[in-house]
Amino acid sequence: MIAVRPAVPADAEAMSAVLTASIRELCTADHRDDPEILAGWLRNKTPQMVARMFDRPGAALLVAERDGEIAAVGCLNGPDEIGLNYVAPGHRFHGVSKALLAALEDRIRLSGADVARLTSTGTAHRFYLANGWHDAGPAEADRGMLCYPMEKRLR
């Protein structure tokens, strides 16, 4: 069973572990095992940095649990922007990311926004397209990787 809930500061260590494993193991097409790209991407994913995310104005952190374990981490950076949606490698392809994405989209709807925005990795791009998202412009280079600005009309 998958349950999505608001994250709490006590989740920071488990959230960090999910973020780090997801980036290292699932996003290799993006970072290409380049130590410099990985270091830059992981710099703010330590337990201490994740704990600081709870203090960011406008941020809403969510976790998806599967079988009682934190399996995915999501974040809204404001009323209409998804900033994080990462799944632990062992929980990939079990509906966890889709459940978390639906919860993030629901929060955006509740904020009153008509359109949701995010920037996708190359790894996640097909996932978002399959879930009704559309490219909102050309891919952009960021820290040695291609990123895809995307949006989805929610109303």
C-alpha positions in Angstrom: 0.0 0.0 0.0 1.2 3.5 -0.8 0.4 6.4 1.5 1.4 10.0 0.8 1.7 12.4 3.7 3.4 15.7 4.6 7.0 15.2 5.5 8.2 16.1 9.0 11.8 17.1 10.1 12.3 13.7 11.6 12.1 12.3 8.0 15.1 14.3 6.8 17.6 11.4 7.1 15.4 8.9 5.2 14.5 11.6 2.6 18.2 12.3 2.0 18.8 8.6 1.5 16.0 8.4 -1.1 17.2 11.5 -2.9 20.8 10.3 -3.0 20.1 6.8 -4.1 17.6 7.9 -6.8 20.1 10.4 -8.3 23.1 8.0 -8.1 21.3 4.9 -9.3 18.4 6.0 -11.5 19.6 9.2 -13.1 22.9 7.9 -14.6 21.7 9.0 -18.1 21.7 12.6 -16.7 24.9 12.7 -14.7 26.8 10.1 -16.7 28.8 9.1 -13.6 30.6 12.4 -13.9 31.9 13.1 -10.3 31.6 16.9 -10.8 28.0 16.7 -11.9 27.1 14.3 -9.2 28.8 16.4 -6.5 26.9 19.5 -7.6 23.6 17.6 -7.7 24.0 15.9 -4.4 25.4 18.9 -2.5 22.0 19.9 -1.1 20.7 16.4 -0.5 22.5 15.7 2.8 20.3 15.1 5.9 21.3 18.5 7.2 20.4 20.3 4.0 17.1 18.4 3.6 16.2 19.4 7.2 16.7 23.1 6.1 14.2 22.6 3.3 11.5 22.6 6.0 12.3 26.3 6.7 12.0 27.5 3.1 9.1 29.9 2.7 6.5 28.5 0.4 8.0 25.0 0.3 5.7 22.0 1.0 7.5 18.6 1.4 5.7 15.3 1.0 6.8 11.7 1.3 5.2 8.6 -0.2 5.5 5.5 2.0 5.3 2.0 0.6 5.0 -0.9 3.0 5.8 1.5 5.9 9.1 2.8 4.3 9.7 6.2 2.8 9.9 5.3 -0.9 9.7 8.7 -2.6 10.2 12.4 -1.8 8.4 15.4 -3.3 8.5 19.1 -2.8 6.6 22.1 -4.0 8.7 25.3 -4.3 5.6 27.5 -4.3 2.0 27.4 -5.2 2.5 26.0 -8.8 6.0 24.5 -9.0 7.1 21.0 -8.3 10.7 21.1 -7.2 11.3 17.4 -6.3 9.8 14.1 -7.2 12.4 11.3 -6.6 11.7 7.6 -5.9 14.0 5.1 -4.2 15.4 2.5 -6.7 13.8 -0.4 -4.9 10.3 1.2 -5.2 10.5 2.2 -8.8 7.7 0.9 -11.1 5.3 0.3 -8.1 3.1 3.4 -8.6 4.9 5.4 -5.9 6.1 8.2 -8.1 2.6 8.4 -9.8 0.9 8.6 -6.3 3.3 11.3 -5.2 2.9 13.3 -8.4 -0.9 13.1 -8.0 -0.6 14.4 -4.5 1.7 17.3 -5.6 -0.7 18.2 -8.4 -3.7 18.1 -5.9 -1.9 20.6 -3.7 -1.2 22.9 -6.7 -5.0 22.7 -7.6 -5.9 23.6 -4.0 -3.6 26.6 -4.2 -5.8 27.9 -7.0 -3.2 27.6 -9.8 -4.5 26.6 -13.2 -1.1 25.4 -14.5 1.6 23.4 -12.8 5.3 23.8 -13.7 8.4 21.7 -13.2 11.8 21.1 -14.7 12.4 17.5 -15.5 15.6 15.5 -15.8 16.1 13.5 -19.0 15.5 10.3 -16.9 12.0 11.5 -15.7 10.9 13.2 -18.9 9.0 10.2 -20.4 7.3 9.7 -17.0 5.9 13.2 -17.0 4.9 13.0 -20.6 3.0 9.8 -19.8 1.2 11.6 -16.9 -0.2 14.5 -19.0 2.7 16.9 -18.8 3.9 18.8 -21.8 7.2 20.5 -22.8 7.0 24.2 -22.1 10.1 25.1 -24.1 13.3 23.6 -25.4 15.6 21.6 -23.2 18.1 23.7 -21.3 21.6 23.0 -20.2 22.0 23.2 -16.4 25.1 22.0 -14.5 26.2 19.8 -17.3 22.8 18.1 -17.9 19.8 18.7 -20.1 16.7 19.8 -18.2 13.2 20.0 -19.6 10.8 22.8 -18.6 7.3 21.3 -18.4 3.8 22.3 -17.5 0.4 20.7 -17.1 -3.0 22.4 -17.2 -4.9 21.3 -14.1 -8.3 22.8 -14.7 
